Amino acid sequence: MDTGFQVNLGAEVDLVDTTGPSVGVHTADEIFAAEAVLVTVPLGVLKAGTINFVPALSPAMLGAIDRLGMGLLNKVYLRFPSVFWDEDADLIGYVGPKRGYFAEWLNIAKYTGEPILVGFNASSAADEIEELSDAEIITQAMTALRNMYEG
């Protein structure tokens, strides 16, 4: 099916120019022109300023880019013999004694037909969990689940 869209993956963009009758996207090898473009890059590339924009991005846009942060997100997949949680839930929230630890769980049993939960840890909780062994991580995850479902 032809959508009329051209997709170029892995092209390193040097310049995005919106001053002409079409948008110009410059790479080291070629220039693409179109009525509109969608350029997706990692936040670190935007922060590094390696892509030039003509006209330059507004101070508000540059400020927003500067304020955005990247962080760590850990995911722990646990498979159980059977579903013991609400089968209809998409997300399961948890507020435990340690702020942010296994605070959110994704029920993928709904989509896979397998009794699997995915626990998430972000920010400082994720940083601390990075230092633990797999066995210690599983112990913490199971403690959170026991607090939620056996308590």
N, C-alpha and C positions, 0 to 999 in steps of 0.2 A: 504494500500500500504506500503510495507516494503522498507524504504529508505536505510537501513543499518546503520542508525545513532541511537545512544542512547542519549536520552535527559533526564537529571536529573535536576529537578527544586528544588530550595530551599536548595540544599546541600551546607553547609558552607565549603569552600575549605581552607585548612591549608597550603598546599604545592603543587607547580607545579614543577615537575622534568623532565627536557628534556635531561638529560645526558645519559640515557640508550638507548637501541634499540627501545623503545617505550616511549611515554610521560606518566608519572605517575601523576595522580591528587589525592591527599590525602585529605580525609575528616576525621572527628572524628570517623566515623563508618567503612569506607572502603577505598580501593585504587582502582582507575580505571586506566586501561592502554589502550592506543590506539595509532594508527599511528599519529594522530593529535587530538587536542582538541580545543574547543572554550570555554573559561571561561569568563562569563560576570558578572561583579560586579560593584556596584556603585563607583563613583570616590572617595568618602569618605573612602571606604574600601582600595582602592589602596594607598591613602594618609596616612592612618593609619599604613600601613605596616603590616597588620595582615596576609597577605599571603606571605609565603616565596617562592622565586623562586630559583631554582638550575639549571644552574648557576644563580647568582644574576643578576638582571636587570642592564643594562649598565647605566653609569652616564648620558648619553644623555637621555635615557628613564626615569630615575628617575627625571631628570630636567624637562622633558616635563610634567610628572605627577604633579610635584610641581608647575609648572606655570599654569596648568589648574585651572579654577575656576568654582564654581557653583553659580548660581544666581537665581533670582526670575523671573518667567515669568507668567504674568497674561493674562488670556483670558476672553473676554467678548463676549457672544453670544447674538446677537440681531436679532429678527424676525420681519419682516416688512409685511405690507399688500400685497406688490408686490415688484418685483425687480426694482430698479431705477438706478442701476449701470450696467456696462458692463457685460452682462450675460456670455460672453465668457472668461472673465478674471479669472485667478486662484488667483493671488495675486494683491492687490491694495495698492500702496504706498502713503504715505502722509507725507509731511514736513510742520509742523505747527509752530505756534509761540512758543510752548514749546517743546524743543528738545526731541524726543523719544516718545511723547505721541501719542498713537494710530497711530504709524507710519506705521503699516502694517495690512492689512485686508485680510482675507481669505474668498473667495466666496464659500460657501458650497452649494449654490443653485444648482450649476452644478451637484452635486452628490446626493443631497437629494430631489431635486424638490421643495424644500421649500425656500422662500425668506429670507435666513439667512446669515448674515455676522458675522465673528469672528474677533474681534479687539484684537491686541496684544500689550502689554506693557512689556518691559524688563528693567533690570538694575535699575538705579535710578528712572526712571519713574514708574516702577512696585513697588518699595519701597514706593514711595509717594502715589500711588493709594491705597496701602494696608490700609492707614489711612482714606480713604474716605468711606462714606456710599454707599450703592448700588445706591441710587438715585443720589448722586453726581457723581458716576462713569458713570452712564447712561447719565447724563447731559454732561459730558466731551466727551463721545463717540459721542453723537449726535451733539455736537458742531463741532467736527472734521469732521463728515460726512456732515454737513451743509456747512462748509467751502469748502469742496471738491466738492460738487454737486450743491450748490445754489449760491456760490460765483462767 
